[in-house]
């Protein structure tokens, strides 16, 4: 359903903010994956608990911000869809 809504919004040229939120979401998804890989590598090397705590905190922050941008994406997508559908032809 979201793809159909996005295609309608994109066809009228109102998808700029939506694309920005989606880009930020993708960036943070990559950051979270990289931090998770670093966490696993640090745990295998076992160089100390401090680095594991820092990496865990960074992972949680990246996931939380990912969630935040996904909410902004959804809100903006459906607001723009309602504005497009509410406009007279």
N, C-alpha and C positions, 0 to 999 in steps of 0.2 A: 504494500500500500504506500509506503513512504517513497518508493521509486516513482510511482505514478504521480504522486503529489509533487515531488521534486521536478519531474519532467514538465508538468503544467506550469509551475512557478518559473522554471528556467526558460520555457518557451516565450514568456513575456519579458524576460530580462531582469527579473527581480531576485536572482540567486546569489548576488555578490556576497552579502553577509553570511548567507548559509554556507557558501564555499569556504569562507574564512573560518567559521566555527568548525567545519569538517576538517580543514587543514590543521588546525590546532589540535583537534582530537587525534588525528593520525600521528602528528609529531609526538604527542605525549604517550601514545601507544608504543611508539618506537623507543622512547626514553624509558618507559616502564620495562619493556622487554630487555633493553640493554642493562639496566640496573639489576634485573633479576639474574641475568647471565653472570654479571660481576659478583652478585651475592653468592651464587653457587660456586664460582671459581674461588672466591675468598674463603668460603666455608671448607672447600677441599684443601686449600693451602693451610688453613687454620692459623693465620697470622695474628689473631686477636679478636676479642669480642667487640672492641670499639668500632672497628671498620664494619663489622656485620651490623651493628646497631645503626650506623650512619646510612649504610646501604638500604637497610630495612625502612628507615624513615624516608629516604628518597623515593623508594618504591611506593610507599603509602601515599606520599604527596603526589606523585605522578598519577596514580590510580584515582585519587580524589579529584584532581584537576581534569582528568579524562572524563570522569562522571559529570563534572560541572559543565564542560564544553559540550557533552552530549545532550544535556538538558537544554542549554542555550540553542543548540542546533535544532532540536525538536520544536522548541517554542517558536523560533524564528521561521522555521519551515511552515508550520501550520498557521502562523499569523499572516505570512505572505500569501499562503494559499487562500485563506479567508478573505484577504483584501482583493485578490485576483477574482475570486468567485463572486464577491460582493459588488465589484465594479460593473457598471452597465456596459453592454457590448458595443 
